[in-house]
Structure formats: structure tokens, C-alpha cells
Amino acid sequence: MQLTPRYDAEPLVTIAGQVDDPAVPLLRQRRRLGDVLRGLDDEQWATASRCDAWSVQGVIAHLIGTNGFWALAMAAALDGAPTRYLGGFDPVATPLAMVDGMKQLTPAEVLGQYDDSVDAMAAVVTGLDRAQWSVLGEAPPGHVSLEAVALHALWDAWTHERDCLLPLGLAQVEEPDEIVGSLRYAAALGPAFSRTQGSDRQGQLAVVATEPDASFVVDVGATAVVVTDGAAPEGVPVLRGTAIGLLEALSFRLPFAEDLPVEHRWLVGGLDAVFDRA
């Protein structure tokens, strides 16, 4: 399904409870993955990842493209001209075509391009102040704060790092700020995509996670999806589990440990239609 971002209105996704510097987890995760990749042999690069039809090399080729987009989108936002490239973008077909175009590259060439893409992103986001992180830039839901852009980029790459490492039998380093930041954003993204697809449902979802601990509420309002830290309000459906387990479920990697009642499942949907999943 093609994306339908929202550009000419208030930001569709707002993540309250700002971190000191979103660039820290964003770049740490990518550089850590680069360090792992430097130790892989050709057979490991060719190992099937958790992503359908993609090897480890294919996933990294995909991340090269997304890193380039994030750097471009955030730089344009800081220049006062936020991009509008994602209208009509197909998040399934387009990445597949981009990865296919890089299949002839060697692992060393892919790694070199990956490192360059991380350096380009770092050149844009390193040293930004709080006002700059509040500037609106482009992400799949539309124009959101650069902090939310960074959280989308973190969630996507954190999940793809795991897609590569687990089939190789390698443990992923579990940094609490990366996990909680990704979880808070992923919980908002499903209902945000539902809104861009025409849904007018409103409601709340509480998330109570452990290892690391996190407790927040996703408020799906008439015009925006807002995430705020805090305990579950009375009568609100609650997702419970380990933070990684919840994050994997919201990213379609594992089933939820505890199901939501049928009438509340739309709160964790939205991504299913966008990524053509049942």
C-alpha cells in the first residue's frame, strides 16, 4: 500500500518526554551495527535475515538507502524546506527494488557505503539543540518533529539490526534508551498510519513494559497520536510484556505475549495494511 503522509496540519505523531539528545541512541545503534558487520565473513553476509527475501547484505543495502533519506530529510528541515518525498511511496515494493539494484556489490562495498551513510547522518544531527530537534521534518506519517523523525529512524534500524543478528546467532546489545525510544514510537505508529488511511477512531492504549521498565499511554485523538509517560488510566486497555517482546510484536516479528480484546486490536494495527500483512 502506498503511504499517505500528512503535511499541512499539526504533526500527526507527538512523543512527549523528550530525551536529552536523540542523536546519541540514533548514531550509537548504527555504529554498533557497523562494528559487527566488520567481523562477518562472506557466508555470514549471505545468510538469510528475518526479512522475507533479504539476506544480511540485503538488509544493510536497505539501511544505506534509509540512512540517506533521513540525512536528506533532516538537513532540508533544518534549512526551512521540509521535504515531501513520501507521498505515494510503497514501503514494500520500493525498498525491494532498491536492494535488488545493489545485489552486484561485494560485502566490502556495501559496508563502505553503509559507513559513509552513517557519517552523512552524523554530520546533520550531531550537536543539534532542543529548538532544532523541534523543527518539523519528513517521516512516513508526514511532517513531525525531528525528534520523532529520529525515533522512526531508530526503531527501523534497531529492528533491522535484530533481523540480521539473530539468524547469525549473535546477541544484540540491549541499550535501554534505544529500546524504550523505539517502543514508544512503534506504539504510536500503527494508529497514526490508521489515521492517514482514513480511520476516525479515537481511544487510548496503555503500555507497561519490563526489562527495561517503561510505562506510557498512547492517546489516539481526533487529529493526532500523542504518547505521554505515566501509569495506565482506569479502564484503558493495557499491553504488558517485556519491552523487547512488545517491540518485536508491534514490528510483526513475534506474536504478543498477551492478546488485546478484539474491540481494541485496531490500536496495534495500521502497520498491517501499510506492509501488506494479515
ABEGO torsion letter per residue (X at the ends): XBBBBBABBBBABBBBGBBABAAAAAAAAAAAAAAAAAABBAAAAABBBABBGBBAAAAAAAAAAAAAAAAAAAAAAAAGBBBBAABGBBAAAAAAAAAAAAAABBAAAAAAAAAAAAAAAAAAABGBBAAAAABBBBBAAEBBBAAAAAAAAAAAAAAAAAAAAAAAGBBBBBBAAAAAAAAAAAAAAAAAAAAAAGBABBEBBBBBBBOBBBBBBBBBBAABBBBBBEBBBBGBBBBBEBAAAAAAAAAGABBBABBBBAAAAAAABGAAAAAGBX
